[in-house]
C-alpha cells in the first residue's frame, strides 16, 4: 500500500466539511492524525481519510 499524503484543501473537499470543522474534529480526536509536512503545512494519509469517510457513510 502506498502511503499517499493529501493536503488540507483536498481533505476538506473530499469530506465536504469546512476548515473550521476539520480543525474542531482534530482537536476533539474525532479525525485521523495529521502529518507535519513543514512548519506551516500539514497533510493526511489518503487511506485514513478514505476510511474515515467510509465510516461516516455507514453511520448515517
C-alpha positions in Angstrom: 0.0 0.0 0.0 1.3 3.4 -0.9 1.1 6.0 1.9 0.0 8.9 -0.2 -0.3 12.2 1.6 -3.0 14.7 0.8 -3.2 18.3 1.9 -5.9 20.1 3.8 -7.6 21.6 0.8 -8.2 18.2 -0.7 -9.3 16.8 2.6 -12.0 19.3 3.2 -13.2 18.9 -0.4 -13.4 15.1 -0.1 -15.0 15.2 3.3 -17.4 18.0 2.4 -16.5 19.9 5.6 -15.1 23.4 6.3 -11.6 24.0 7.5 -13.1 25.1 10.9 -14.9 21.8 11.2 -11.8 19.9 10.2 -9.7 21.6 13.0 -12.5 21.1 15.5 -12.7 17.3 14.7 -8.9 17.1 15.0 -9.0 18.8 18.4 -11.8 16.5 19.6 -9.8 13.4 18.5 -12.5 12.5 16.0 -10.4 12.7 12.8 -7.3 10.9 11.6 -4.0 12.2 12.8 -2.3 14.9 10.8 1.2 14.7 9.5 3.5 17.7 9.7 4.9 18.4 6.2 6.7 21.7 7.1 6.4 24.4 9.7 3.2 25.7 8.0 1.8 22.7 6.2 0.0 19.6 7.3 -1.2 16.6 5.4 -3.2 13.4 6.0 -2.7 9.8 4.8 -5.2 9.3 2.0 -6.2 5.8 3.1 -7.0 7.1 6.6 -9.2 9.8 5.1 -11.0 7.2 2.9 -11.6 5.0 5.9 -13.0 8.0 7.9 -15.3 8.9 5.0 -16.5 5.3 4.7 -17.1 5.1 8.5 -19.2 8.3 8.4 -21.2 6.9 5.5 -22.1 3.8 7.4 -23.2 5.8 10.5 -25.6 7.9 8.5 
